[in-house]
Amino acid sequence: MSRPVPSDEWVAALVHDAVAAPSMHNAQPWRFLYHRRSRTFEVRADFERAMPHSDPDTRGIHLGCGAALLNLRAAIVHEGRHPETRLLPDPADQALLARVRLAGPANDESDLGALYPAIHQRHSSRSPFEERQIPGTVREALGAAARVEGAALMFPTSWHLQEVLEAVQEAEARNITDRGSDQDLARWTRIDAPSVSTTDDGVPHYAFGPRKRGGKAPMRDFAGPRQVAGRDAADFEQTPQLALISTDHDRPENWLRAGQAMQRVLLLATREGLSSSFATQPLEWTDLRWPLRDPMTGTGHTQVLLRLGYGPSGPGTPRRPVAEVLGIEP
């Protein structure tokens, strides 16, 4: 028996789920185009939302769009359909990152569908986490989630963790005096947004979290030199639990796979009661990104640096209206 033709409202609901994904500075660098006849989504990069200094090669755009693609796939599976996905289907169209066709019934994709409830529960938390270790079984499950999407996840320890933290500190020191980094941050942070309904993108001040007074957790201060009224200071973790997501190669397809792996890991972490935030600072500097690779093999290209742990969930951040990012064609 043939399935009913998807309504435009149903399509919009799927994109509403997709755009709950995280992106660098919450720039939301994506667009979606749905073709009714072929029942196919196009996931497209919005290069007008690029960060010329912090993300000159658009790797971050691909990561964010990959995360939105994973959300779209999970939402489609949740609706009982199979998301037949093809990455970079047209080499002549650099903005076309993926096509997702609504195929037959969902097959053996229960793990992905089970992550669907976490899509709207996941929010970046820039608050202190507890000094409580993530169990080994959960770490193994997070690693398996990354592997499903063609990436590797590892938790650096000992001297490798110290090297990662030093790379973050070096990046933060550079960013303080780097004009380009300051311009990117100024464009995508909102000091004067009192609530989630007063802006469509960027990081509003209520999501900055407290200023770091002490501790070793790698926290970016989104306020920079600006003063935020009523903002507190706090001590963060002395032993932060960081996860590195890497790929074998460093091309746009790998960035998309890493973005999907990142989001699958984040959704599973949310389901397991973990909070999370990002530390993109050392990944914005080519010479600092390289030392983050696997110290045992000396291989791999680090794409994502996550901070995970037990702590308060973060506040919701603004999202562009679905009508602004979705086009529907016959």
C-alpha positions in Angstrom: 0.0 0.0 0.0 1.4 3.4 -1.0 2.1 5.9 1.7 0.2 9.3 1.7 1.8 12.2 0.1 3.7 14.2 2.8 1.9 17.5 3.5 3.9 20.8 3.6 3.1 21.1 7.3 4.7 17.6 7.9 7.8 18.6 5.9 8.1 21.9 7.9 7.8 19.9 11.2 10.8 17.8 10.1 12.8 20.9 9.3 11.8 22.3 12.7 13.5 19.3 14.3 16.5 19.6 12.0 17.3 23.2 12.9 17.5 22.4 16.6 21.1 21.4 15.8 24.0 23.3 17.2 26.3 25.4 15.1 29.3 27.5 15.7 28.2 30.7 17.5 24.7 29.5 16.7 25.0 31.0 13.2 22.6 28.3 11.8 24.3 28.2 8.4 21.8 26.0 6.6 18.9 26.0 4.2 16.6 23.2 3.1 14.8 22.7 -0.2 12.1 20.0 -0.4 11.0 18.6 -3.8 7.4 17.2 -3.6 7.6 15.1 -6.7 10.7 13.1 -5.7 10.0 13.4 -1.9 13.6 14.6 -1.4 15.2 17.1 0.9 18.3 19.1 -0.1 20.5 20.2 2.7 22.3 23.3 1.6 25.0 25.5 3.2 24.3 29.2 3.7 27.7 30.7 3.0 26.4 34.2 3.8 26.6 33.1 7.5 30.3 32.2 7.2 32.9 33.4 9.7 35.8 34.5 7.5 38.3 34.5 10.3 37.3 31.8 12.7 36.1 29.4 9.9 37.9 30.4 6.7 37.6 26.9 5.0 33.9 26.6 6.0 34.7 23.4 8.0 32.5 24.7 10.8 29.6 25.3 8.4 29.8 21.7 7.3 29.9 20.5 10.9 26.7 22.5 11.7 24.9 21.3 8.6 26.0 17.7 9.3 24.4 18.0 12.8 21.2 19.4 11.2 21.3 16.5 8.7 21.5 13.9 11.6 18.5 15.6 13.3 16.6 15.4 10.0 17.4 11.7 9.6 16.4 11.0 13.2 13.1 12.8 12.7 12.3 10.9 9.5 13.0 7.6 11.2 10.9 8.7 14.1 8.1 9.1 11.6 8.5 5.6 10.4 10.3 6.4 7.1 13.8 5.5 5.8 16.0 8.6 5.1 18.0 7.5 2.0 21.0 9.9 2.3 23.7 10.9 -0.2 26.4 13.3 0.7 27.8 15.9 -1.7 25.7 14.6 -4.6 26.7 17.3 -7.1 30.4 18.4 -7.2 29.5 21.4 -9.3 27.2 22.8 -6.6 29.3 23.4 -3.5 26.4 24.6 -1.4 24.5 21.3 -1.9 25.8 19.2 1.0 23.3 16.3 1.0 20.1 14.9 -0.5 17.7 12.9 1.7 14.9 11.0 0.0 11.9 9.7 1.9 12.2 6.1 1.0 10.2 3.1 2.3 9.6 2.2 5.9 12.3 2.6 8.4 14.5 -0.5 8.5 17.0 -1.4 11.2 17.3 2.2 12.4 15.8 1.9 15.9 18.9 3.4 17.6 18.6 6.6 15.5 14.9 6.9 16.1 15.3 6.4 19.8 17.5 9.5 19.9 14.6 11.7 18.6 13.3 12.9 22.0 16.7 14.3 22.8 16.7 16.7 19.8 14.8 19.4 21.7 16.2 18.6 25.1 19.8 19.1 24.1 21.2 22.6 24.8 24.8 23.7 25.3 25.5 24.2 29.0 28.2 26.8 29.9 27.8 26.2 33.6 30.1 24.3 35.9 29.8 20.5 35.9 30.3 18.1 38.8 33.6 16.4 39.5 31.9 13.1 38.7 33.4 10.6 36.2 31.4 9.5 33.2 31.0 5.7 33.5 33.1 3.6 31.2 30.0 2.0 29.6 28.6 5.4 28.7 32.0 6.4 27.2 32.0 3.2 25.1 28.5 3.9 23.9 29.4 7.4 22.9 32.4 6.1 21.0 30.2 3.5 19.2 27.8 6.3 18.2 30.6 8.2 16.5 31.8 5.2 14.7 28.4 4.6 13.2 28.7 7.9 11.4 32.3 7.3 10.2 34.2 9.1 12.9 36.2 8.3 16.0 35.7 9.6 19.5 38.3 9.5 22.3 38.6 10.9 25.8 42.1 12.4 26.2 43.7 11.6 29.6 46.9 12.3 31.5 49.5 14.3 29.5 47.3 14.3 26.3 44.5 16.0 28.2 47.1 18.5 29.5 48.2 19.2 25.9 44.6 19.8 24.8 44.0 22.2 27.7 47.2 24.1 26.9 46.1 24.4 23.2 42.8 25.9 24.4 44.6 28.4 26.6 47.0 29.3 23.8 44.0 29.8 21.4 42.2 32.0 24.0 45.3 34.1 24.5 45.5 34.7 20.8 41.8 35.5 20.4 42.0 38.2 23.0 44.3 40.3 20.8 43.1 39.0 17.4 40.9 41.5 15.6 39.3 39.0 13.2 38.2 36.7 16.0 36.7 39.7 17.9 34.8 40.7 14.8 33.3 37.2 14.4 32.3 37.1 18.0 30.8 40.6 18.0 28.6 39.6 15.0 27.2 36.5 16.6 26.7 37.4 20.2 23.7 39.3 21.6 24.3 41.5 24.7 20.9 43.1 24.4 18.6 40.1 23.8 16.4 39.8 26.9 14.7 36.5 25.8 14.7 33.8 23.2 12.0 35.5 21.2 13.8 38.7 20.5 16.4 37.4 18.1 16.7 34.6 15.6 20.3 33.5 15.8 23.6 34.0 17.6 24.4 33.5 21.3 22.4 35.7 23.6 23.9 36.9 26.9 21.7 34.6 29.0 23.4 31.6 27.4 27.0 32.9 28.0 27.1 31.2 31.4 29.1 32.6 34.3 32.6 34.0 33.9 35.2 31.5 34.8 36.8 32.4 38.2 38.8 29.2 38.5 39.1 25.6 37.3 40.5 24.1 34.1 37.3 23.6 32.0 37.8 25.2 28.5 35.2 27.9 28.5 35.0 30.6 25.9 33.9 34.0 27.3 31.4 35.1 24.8 31.2 38.5 26.4 34.8 39.3 25.6 35.7 42.7 27.0 32.0 43.7 27.3 30.2 44.0 30.6 27.0 42.0 31.1 24.8 43.3 33.9 24.1 40.7 36.6 26.5 38.1 35.3 28.1 35.9 38.0 31.4 34.3 38.2 32.0 30.6 39.2 34.6 27.9 39.7 34.6 25.3 37.0 35.9 21.7 36.9 39.5 21.0 37.9 39.4 17.8 35.9 37.2 18.5 32.8 36.1 15.5 30.7 36.7 16.3 27.1 36.0 14.3 24.0 37.7 14.6 20.6 35.9 13.6 17.4 38.2 13.0 14.5 38.1 11.6 11.0 40.7 9.8 8.8 40.8 12.6 6.2 40.0 16.3 6.2 37.7 17.0 3.3 34.2 18.3 3.1 32.7 14.8 3.2 34.6 14.1 6.4 33.4 17.3 7.9 29.8 16.4 7.2 30.3 12.9 8.7 32.0 14.5 11.8 29.0 16.8 12.2 26.6 13.9 12.1 28.8 11.9 14.5 28.9 15.0 16.8 25.2 15.3 16.9 24.6 11.5 17.4 27.0 11.7 20.3 25.3 14.7 21.8 21.8 13.2 21.5 23.0 10.0 23.2 24.8 12.0 25.9 21.6 14.0 26.5 19.6 10.8 26.8 22.2 9.5 29.3 21.8 12.5 31.5 24.9 14.3 30.5 25.3 18.0 29.7 27.7 19.4 27.1 29.4 22.4 25.6 31.9 23.1 22.8 35.5 24.2 22.9 36.2 25.4 19.3 39.0 27.8 20.1 42.0 25.6 19.2 40.2 24.2 16.1 40.2 27.8 14.7 44.0 27.8 14.5 45.6 25.4 12.1 48.8 25.0 14.1 46.9 24.3 17.3 44.5 21.8 15.7 47.2 19.4 14.6 48.6 18.5 18.1 45.1 17.4 19.2 45.3 14.2 17.1 45.6 10.8 18.6 48.9 10.6 20.4 49.2 6.9 20.1 49.0 6.7 16.3 49.8 10.3 15.3 47.0 10.1 12.8 43.5 11.5 12.4 42.1 15.0 11.9 40.4 16.5 15.0 37.1 18.1 13.9 35.2 18.6 17.3 36.2 19.2 20.9 33.4 18.5 23.4 33.1 19.1 27.1 30.9 16.5 28.7 29.7 15.9 32.3 27.0 16.1 34.9 25.6 19.5 35.4 22.6 21.8 34.7 21.2 21.8 31.3 21.7 25.0 29.3 19.0 27.4 28.2 17.3 27.2 24.8 18.9 29.6 22.2 17.1 31.3 19.3 16.3 29.6 16.0 15.5 31.1 12.6 11.8 30.6 11.6 11.4 27.5 9.5 9.8 29.6 6.8 13.1 31.5 6.5 15.2 28.4 5.9 12.8 26.0 4.0 11.8 26.2 0.4 9.3 23.8 -1.2 9.1 23.0 -4.9 6.8 20.8 -7.0 
